[in-house]
Amino acid sequence: MPSDKESELDACRVLAFHLGEHDPHDPRQFDKREVILRNLCWRLSKLDQVDKLEAMASSWYNSIPIDLRQKFPKLNVSREEIEKAIEKSKKKRDVGIITVMDSELDAVLLALGKEKGSLEKEDSWSGPFRYWECVATQEDGVRLSVVVTLVGSPTNVPCAICVEHLLTVYSVDLLVLVGIAAGPPQKVRLGDVIFADSVYDYEHVRLEVRKIWRHLPFSYHKGSGRPKYVPNALMNELTSDRELYTQHFSRSRILHDQCVQRTKLERLPTLPGNYKPEFHHGTIASGEKLIADGSLGKMYERIDQQIRAGEQEGSGFSQAAVHNKVKWCIFRGISDYGDPTKDHPEKEKWQFEAALNAASAAVTFLQTVWKPAHTE
C-alpha cells in the first residue's frame, strides 16, 4: 500500500492496480475489493478534475477481467488523451476579460460596442458566472473573439476562482483584468489609466519583532519580508515604441467619447476644463484590504516608487493566469486616492469615468497592439 508521503494521485494509481489483481467473480475476494474501492473513492473525492478522470479511467479499466483488458487495450485511456479531450471541449476565444463590479462590466461592454442594456443580457451561464460574447476588430481587419465575465465580489480569491472557472469553459490566448483602482496622489490624477508591468501583493509579507528603545520594549513591525511580485510578460509589447504608445491612448480617448454618447451623463462627474487623463505603466499593489486611509501614498514612498495603483484583485488574477500558463495584462482607471474622501457622492461618480477610461484603453490595446496566436 502507498506510504503517507505519496500523493493522492499516486495512491489512486496503486489502488487501481491492486483492484485489477482481485477477481471480481471470486467471492473470497469480495471483502478485499470492497476495502480497496472504499479507499479509492475516498481518495478520488480529493482530486482535481483531470487527476480524478485519469484515476477513475484507470480504476475502471483495471476492474474488468484480464481477458477483456487484453482483448480491448484501447479502452485504457491515458492522461494525455484526457487532457486533449478536455481542451478540445472548451470554447475557443482569443481574449478573456475579467471585471469585478457592474460598472466595470458595463464600461467594457460599451467599449466593445454592445448595445445599451446588455448588462442584463448575458449570452450564457456556466455555474455561478455569466458570460458575454463580443468582438474587437483590429486595424488590419482581424476580428478577435472576446468573452467577458463578472466576478461579482472584490478581493483576490473570488477573482482567482473566476479566472479558473473561465479557463474550464474557454480556451483563451490572453486574459485581461479591467476596472478601477486607487492611486498615489504623488504620481497620478483621477481618470488616469494604469497598465500593470507587475503586481505587488502588499500583504504577502511577514510580521517582524523590532525593539523600540525608550518606549515599549517590543512592537510588531510589518517588514519587507518576502514580497510577491508577478511580472507582466506583455510589458514590452506596449512600451517598446513610446510615440506609438501615446497614440494608442489618444485613440482610446476617442473610443471613450463614443461610449459617453451611449450612456447616461448623470453617471459621470463634472470634468474640469483642463481634464486630460494620462496613460501610465508601473506596479499595481494588490491586497485584501480596501485602502481608504491614505496609506497607498505611504506605500509608494516606503516600499516601491513604481506603484501607480492599489486594488484588491490583481494578485489573485495574475497568479491564476500564470498558473494556467496564459498571458495576462491589467488596465486600471484611477477613481480615487485611497483616502477617507473616496466615498463622497461626487467622488463616487469618478468610478464610472475611470472604468470607461480603463475599458477604452484595454480595447484599444486589443485593436492596435495585441497579436493573437493565430496571426503570429
PLY file of the C-alpha trace (Angstrom):
ply
format ascii 1.0
element vertex 376
property float x
property float y
property float z
element edge 375
property int vertex1
property int vertex2
end_header
0.00 0.00 0.00
1.20 3.58 -0.57
3.05 5.44 2.15
1.84 8.68 3.73
4.33 10.61 1.64
2.85 9.57 -1.69
0.45 11.94 -3.44
-3.26 11.19 -3.60
-2.99 10.59 -7.35
-0.15 8.09 -6.89
-2.20 6.38 -4.18
-5.16 6.09 -6.56
-2.94 4.61 -9.25
-1.65 1.97 -6.83
-5.17 1.15 -5.63
-6.38 0.88 -9.23
-3.55 -1.55 -9.95
-4.41 -3.69 -6.91
-8.06 -3.63 -7.94
-7.10 -5.45 -11.13
-5.33 -8.18 -9.17
-8.55 -9.35 -7.49
-11.03 -11.44 -9.44
-14.45 -9.70 -9.26
-16.14 -13.13 -9.60
-14.28 -14.75 -6.69
-16.46 -14.47 -3.53
-13.37 -14.97 -1.38
-12.02 -11.62 -2.62
-15.22 -9.55 -2.24
-14.15 -8.07 1.11
-10.70 -7.10 -0.17
-12.17 -5.46 -3.26
-14.67 -3.51 -1.15
-11.87 -2.17 1.09
-9.86 -1.12 -1.96
-12.91 0.51 -3.59
-13.83 2.43 -0.44
-10.26 3.70 -0.07
-10.15 4.58 -3.76
-13.45 6.51 -3.67
-12.33 8.49 -0.62
-9.07 9.49 -2.33
-10.76 10.24 -5.66
-13.03 12.77 -3.95
-9.99 14.90 -3.10
-8.52 15.12 -6.62
-8.94 17.89 -9.17
-10.79 17.31 -12.45
-8.04 15.87 -14.68
-6.46 13.74 -11.93
-9.86 12.38 -10.94
-10.73 11.45 -14.54
-7.35 9.74 -15.01
-7.68 7.74 -11.80
-11.31 6.79 -12.49
-10.48 5.65 -16.04
-7.55 3.60 -14.75
-9.67 2.11 -11.94
-12.47 1.11 -14.28
-10.07 -0.45 -16.77
-8.34 -2.47 -14.05
-11.66 -3.61 -12.65
-12.66 -5.56 -15.77
-11.40 -9.16 -16.25
-7.88 -9.50 -17.60
-9.01 -11.37 -20.73
-11.17 -8.39 -21.72
-8.31 -5.98 -20.99
-6.10 -7.95 -23.33
-8.80 -8.02 -25.99
-9.59 -4.26 -25.79
-6.32 -2.47 -24.87
-7.54 0.84 -26.38
-10.04 1.17 -23.55
-7.13 2.17 -21.31
-7.22 5.99 -21.61
-4.02 7.94 -20.88
-3.77 11.25 -19.05
-2.65 12.97 -22.26
-5.78 11.76 -24.06
-7.98 13.08 -21.23
-6.27 16.49 -21.26
-6.62 16.75 -25.04
-10.31 15.81 -24.84
-10.98 18.44 -22.16
-9.12 21.12 -24.11
-10.99 20.20 -27.29
-14.31 20.53 -25.47
-13.60 24.14 -24.48
-14.89 27.07 -26.49
-12.00 28.79 -28.29
-11.77 32.57 -27.86
-8.87 34.95 -28.43
-9.31 37.04 -25.27
-10.99 36.68 -21.90
-11.81 39.88 -19.98
-12.48 39.84 -16.23
-14.42 42.60 -14.47
-15.36 42.80 -10.80
-18.14 45.42 -10.44
-21.27 46.02 -12.54
-19.99 49.48 -13.55
-16.74 47.95 -14.84
-18.64 45.32 -16.82
-20.93 47.99 -18.27
-17.92 50.09 -19.32
-16.23 47.12 -21.03
-19.38 46.12 -22.90
-19.85 49.72 -24.06
-16.25 49.89 -25.27
-16.74 46.63 -27.18
-19.84 48.00 -28.89
-22.52 46.03 -27.06
-25.94 47.67 -27.19
-27.30 49.62 -24.25
-28.75 47.42 -21.55
-26.61 44.41 -22.46
-25.60 44.15 -18.79
-28.81 42.16 -18.20
-28.50 40.16 -21.44
-25.67 37.69 -20.92
-25.00 35.22 -23.74
-24.50 32.22 -21.46
-24.35 30.97 -17.88
-21.89 28.44 -16.52
-22.11 27.63 -12.84
-22.29 30.92 -10.93
-20.77 33.01 -13.73
-22.32 34.89 -16.63
-20.53 35.36 -19.95
-20.90 37.94 -22.71
-19.60 37.29 -26.24
-18.03 40.26 -28.05
-15.75 41.12 -30.98
-12.80 43.53 -31.19
-11.75 44.37 -34.76
-8.06 45.12 -35.31
-6.61 47.67 -37.71
-5.89 45.04 -40.35
-9.44 43.72 -40.18
-8.71 40.69 -38.00
-11.68 40.04 -35.73
-10.79 39.00 -32.20
-13.31 36.88 -30.36
-13.70 38.19 -26.80
-15.53 36.72 -23.83
-16.31 38.97 -20.85
-17.34 37.90 -17.37
-18.08 39.37 -13.95
-16.57 38.27 -10.63
-19.33 39.92 -8.62
-17.36 40.42 -5.39
-14.00 42.03 -4.60
-10.69 40.60 -3.30
-8.15 38.21 -4.79
-9.64 34.79 -4.05
-13.01 35.33 -5.83
-11.11 36.79 -8.79
-8.77 33.79 -8.97
-11.79 31.44 -8.79
-13.42 33.36 -11.65
-10.27 33.03 -13.78
-10.08 29.30 -13.08
-13.75 28.87 -13.99
-13.42 30.84 -17.22
-10.48 28.64 -18.21
-12.52 25.46 -17.65
-15.14 26.70 -20.13
-12.98 28.66 -22.59
-9.53 28.35 -24.12
-8.04 31.86 -24.49
-4.68 33.29 -25.54
-4.89 36.38 -23.32
-6.58 37.30 -20.03
-7.31 40.96 -19.26
-8.44 42.43 -15.94
-10.23 45.78 -16.41
-11.54 48.05 -13.69
-10.90 50.85 -11.25
-8.32 51.41 -8.53
-6.97 53.92 -6.07
-3.78 55.77 -6.96
-0.96 57.53 -5.07
-1.66 61.30 -5.35
2.07 61.94 -5.83
2.03 60.29 -9.28
-1.49 60.05 -10.76
-4.70 62.02 -11.13
-8.35 60.97 -11.27
-9.18 59.36 -14.60
-5.62 58.29 -15.42
-5.13 54.74 -16.69
-2.51 52.31 -15.38
-1.12 49.35 -17.32
0.50 46.89 -14.92
4.08 45.90 -15.63
3.98 43.91 -12.37
1.67 43.18 -9.44
2.87 43.56 -5.85
0.99 41.58 -3.21
1.45 44.01 -0.32
0.05 41.55 2.24
2.42 38.77 1.27
4.95 39.85 3.90
5.92 38.66 7.33
5.47 40.38 10.65
8.78 41.03 12.39
9.52 41.87 16.01
11.59 45.02 16.32
12.93 46.55 19.53
11.98 50.18 20.14
14.34 51.99 22.52
12.97 54.38 25.20
9.43 53.19 24.51
7.76 49.82 24.72
10.32 47.00 24.72
8.95 45.38 21.55
6.48 46.18 18.82
5.28 44.28 15.80
6.67 45.68 12.61
5.45 44.85 9.12
8.74 44.31 7.37
9.50 43.89 3.69
9.68 40.15 4.36
9.16 38.14 1.17
7.10 40.39 -1.12
5.40 38.64 -4.02
5.82 40.31 -7.40
4.17 38.92 -10.52
5.82 40.41 -13.65
3.81 41.02 -16.80
5.45 39.43 -19.83
3.47 41.72 -22.18
5.10 44.93 -20.94
7.47 45.30 -23.88
4.64 44.92 -26.40
3.07 48.16 -25.18
6.08 50.33 -24.32
8.69 49.39 -26.95
7.68 52.42 -29.05
6.98 55.41 -26.82
5.40 57.56 -29.54
3.11 54.75 -30.68
2.28 54.14 -27.04
0.96 57.74 -26.73
-1.01 57.45 -29.97
-2.78 54.36 -28.67
-4.04 56.27 -25.63
-5.24 59.14 -27.83
-7.29 56.59 -29.75
-8.70 55.23 -26.52
-9.98 58.72 -25.69
-11.94 58.74 -28.96
-13.45 55.39 -28.01
-14.23 56.77 -24.54
-16.12 59.73 -26.04
-18.15 57.37 -28.22
-19.09 55.39 -25.10
-20.14 58.57 -23.28
-22.62 59.36 -26.07
-24.30 55.99 -25.44
-24.60 56.17 -21.66
-26.33 58.31 -19.03
-24.36 61.51 -18.44
-25.51 61.74 -14.81
-23.29 58.74 -14.10
-20.23 60.85 -14.89
-18.53 63.58 -12.82
-18.28 67.20 -13.85
-14.97 67.18 -15.69
-12.63 70.19 -15.34
-11.87 72.16 -18.47
-8.23 71.09 -18.49
-9.08 67.43 -17.97
-6.63 65.28 -19.87
-6.02 61.82 -18.38
-2.61 60.25 -18.81
-1.52 56.68 -19.52
0.99 55.20 -17.06
2.68 51.88 -16.61
4.01 50.66 -13.30
3.44 48.39 -10.34
-0.08 47.68 -9.12
-0.32 46.95 -5.39
-2.91 44.30 -4.56
-4.26 43.02 -1.25
-7.38 42.01 0.62
-7.86 45.36 2.36
-9.74 48.22 0.72
-7.36 51.17 1.06
-9.23 54.24 2.34
-6.82 55.66 4.93
-4.27 57.33 2.68
-1.72 54.53 3.19
-1.24 53.95 -0.55
0.82 57.15 -0.77
2.99 55.93 2.11
3.36 52.54 0.41
4.59 54.35 -2.69
7.18 56.29 -0.68
8.42 53.47 1.55
8.10 50.25 -0.46
8.10 50.81 -4.21
8.10 54.11 -6.06
6.91 52.31 -9.17
3.47 51.83 -7.56
0.79 53.58 -9.58
-2.39 51.92 -8.28
-3.81 49.90 -5.41
-6.67 47.39 -5.65
-7.95 44.03 -4.36
-7.92 41.56 -7.27
-4.70 41.83 -9.31
-2.66 39.35 -7.31
-5.24 36.56 -7.50
-5.89 37.31 -11.17
-2.23 37.33 -12.26
-1.24 34.27 -10.22
-4.19 32.26 -11.60
-3.19 33.27 -15.15
0.46 32.33 -14.59
-0.57 29.01 -13.01
-2.56 28.19 -16.15
0.23 29.44 -18.47
-1.94 32.15 -20.05
-0.62 35.63 -20.88
-2.24 38.41 -18.86
-2.48 42.18 -18.51
-4.30 44.65 -16.24
-5.82 48.04 -17.05
-6.93 50.17 -14.10
-8.61 53.57 -14.16
-7.88 55.81 -11.15
-11.16 56.61 -9.39
-9.81 57.89 -6.03
-6.67 58.31 -3.95
-7.48 55.68 -1.35
-8.21 58.30 1.31
-11.29 58.97 3.52
-12.90 61.18 0.84
-13.33 58.27 -1.62
-16.94 57.62 -0.53
-18.09 61.20 -1.12
-21.03 61.16 -3.61
-19.23 63.41 -6.09
-16.06 61.34 -5.84
-18.03 58.14 -6.45
-19.02 59.49 -9.87
-15.40 59.10 -10.88
-15.79 55.33 -10.68
-17.66 55.03 -13.98
-15.44 57.62 -15.70
-12.33 55.74 -14.56
-13.85 52.42 -15.64
-14.65 53.85 -19.09
-11.07 55.10 -19.45
-9.64 51.70 -18.48
-12.04 49.83 -20.76
-11.32 52.13 -23.70
-7.57 51.76 -23.20
-7.90 47.96 -22.95
-9.98 47.68 -26.14
-7.56 49.99 -27.97
-4.72 47.73 -26.83
-6.53 44.75 -28.36
-7.22 46.64 -31.58
-3.73 48.06 -32.12
-1.08 46.17 -30.12
-2.09 42.61 -29.21
-1.12 39.94 -31.71
-3.29 36.82 -31.34
-1.59 33.43 -31.61
-3.26 32.55 -34.92
-1.74 35.62 -36.66
1.83 35.32 -35.34
0 1
1 2
2 3
3 4
4 5
5 6
6 7
7 8
8 9
9 10
10 11
11 12
12 13
13 14
14 15
15 16
16 17
17 18
18 19
19 20
20 21
21 22
22 23
23 24
24 25
25 26
26 27
27 28
28 29
29 30
30 31
31 32
32 33
33 34
34 35
35 36
36 37
37 38
38 39
39 40
40 41
41 42
42 43
43 44
44 45
45 46
46 47
47 48
48 49
49 50
50 51
51 52
52 53
53 54
54 55
55 56
56 57
57 58
58 59
59 60
60 61
61 62
62 63
63 64
64 65
65 66
66 67
67 68
68 69
69 70
70 71
71 72
72 73
73 74
74 75
75 76
76 77
77 78
78 79
79 80
80 81
81 82
82 83
83 84
84 85
85 86
86 87
87 88
88 89
89 90
90 91
91 92
92 93
93 94
94 95
95 96
96 97
97 98
98 99
99 100
100 101
101 102
102 103
103 104
104 105
105 106
106 107
107 108
108 109
109 110
110 111
111 112
112 113
113 114
114 115
115 116
116 117
117 118
118 119
119 120
120 121
121 122
122 123
123 124
124 125
125 126
126 127
127 128
128 129
129 130
130 131
131 132
132 133
133 134
134 135
135 136
136 137
137 138
138 139
139 140
140 141
141 142
142 143
143 144
144 145
145 146
146 147
147 148
148 149
149 150
150 151
151 152
152 153
153 154
154 155
155 156
156 157
157 158
158 159
159 160
160 161
161 162
162 163
163 164
164 165
165 166
166 167
167 168
168 169
169 170
170 171
171 172
172 173
173 174
174 175
175 176
176 177
177 178
178 179
179 180
180 181
181 182
182 183
183 184
184 185
185 186
186 187
187 188
188 189
189 190
190 191
191 192
192 193
193 194
194 195
195 196
196 197
197 198
198 199
199 200
200 201
201 202
202 203
203 204
204 205
205 206
206 207
207 208
208 209
209 210
210 211
211 212
212 213
213 214
214 215
215 216
216 217
217 218
218 219
219 220
220 221
221 222
222 223
223 224
224 225
225 226
226 227
227 228
228 229
229 230
230 231
231 232
232 233
233 234
234 235
235 236
236 237
237 238
238 239
239 240
240 241
241 242
242 243
243 244
244 245
245 246
246 247
247 248
248 249
249 250
250 251
251 252
252 253
253 254
254 255
255 256
256 257
257 258
258 259
259 260
260 261
261 262
262 263
263 264
264 265
265 266
266 267
267 268
268 269
269 270
270 271
271 272
272 273
273 274
274 275
275 276
276 277
277 278
278 279
279 280
280 281
281 282
282 283
283 284
284 285
285 286
286 287
287 288
288 289
289 290
290 291
291 292
292 293
293 294
294 295
295 296
296 297
297 298
298 299
299 300
300 301
301 302
302 303
303 304
304 305
305 306
306 307
307 308
308 309
309 310
310 311
311 312
312 313
313 314
314 315
315 316
316 317
317 318
318 319
319 320
320 321
321 322
322 323
323 324
324 325
325 326
326 327
327 328
328 329
329 330
330 331
331 332
332 333
333 334
334 335
335 336
336 337
337 338
338 339
339 340
340 341
341 342
342 343
343 344
344 345
345 346
346 347
347 348
348 349
349 350
350 351
351 352
352 353
353 354
354 355
355 356
356 357
357 358
358 359
359 360
360 361
361 362
362 363
363 364
364 365
365 366
366 367
367 368
368 369
369 370
370 371
371 372
372 373
373 374
374 375
